[in-house]
């Protein structure tokens, strides 16, 4: 059995203002909302994505990194 490495930090890029913030991702739940630090607009996942990291970040959430289809 091989171990898989999971990244726990990803950089969110706000589609409204373009500001980027590196955030720690939860490993046991989805994060459905995020408030942009610069523009204060609420981000929600895009249709078909399980969380904001899968929609707006440089790396998907930990479950998707491991090949799961969603945070479940």
N, C-alpha and C positions, 0 to 999 in steps of 0.2 A: 504494500500500500504506500503510495507517495503522498507526501504532505503538500498542500496547496497554500501558497502565501496569499494573504488578503491584505490589501491596503485599507487602512482605517481613516485616512484623511484624503479629501478631494477638494479641488478648488471650484467653488460655485461661481458662475459668471451670470450676472443679472442681465436678462434680455432687455430690460427697460432702460438701464443707465450704463451698462457695460462694466460696472465695478466688479472686481473679483475678490473673493474671500476664501481662504482655506479653512475648512471646517472639519471637525471629527464626525464621522458617520456612525449612527447607531448600528449595533450588530444584531439587536434582538427585535427591531421594529422598523417600520417605514417612517420616513419623515415626509409628511404630506404638505406641510406649509413652511414657508421661510419668508421672513421679511427682509427685503433688500436694505443693507446697512446705509446706503447713500440716498436712495430714492424712497425708502419706506413702503414700497409696493409689495403686496403679498404674492409670492410665487406658489403655484400649485403644479403638480405633475402634468405633463402633456398627455393627451389621450394615448393610451396604450402603455404608458410608463407607470411603474409602481411607486415612484417617489421622486422628490425634487433632484436628488443626485443623479438619477438615471436620465432626467430631462435636461439639467442645466450645468452639470459638473464635468470635470476632466476625467473622472473615473466613476463607473457605476457603483451602486451600493454593494456591500459585501455579499449578500446572497446571489446577486447577478454575477459578481466576479467569480463565484464558485460554480456558475452554470445553472443555477436555479432560475425559474422563469419569473419569480417575483418574491417579494419579502414574505408573503403569506401570512 
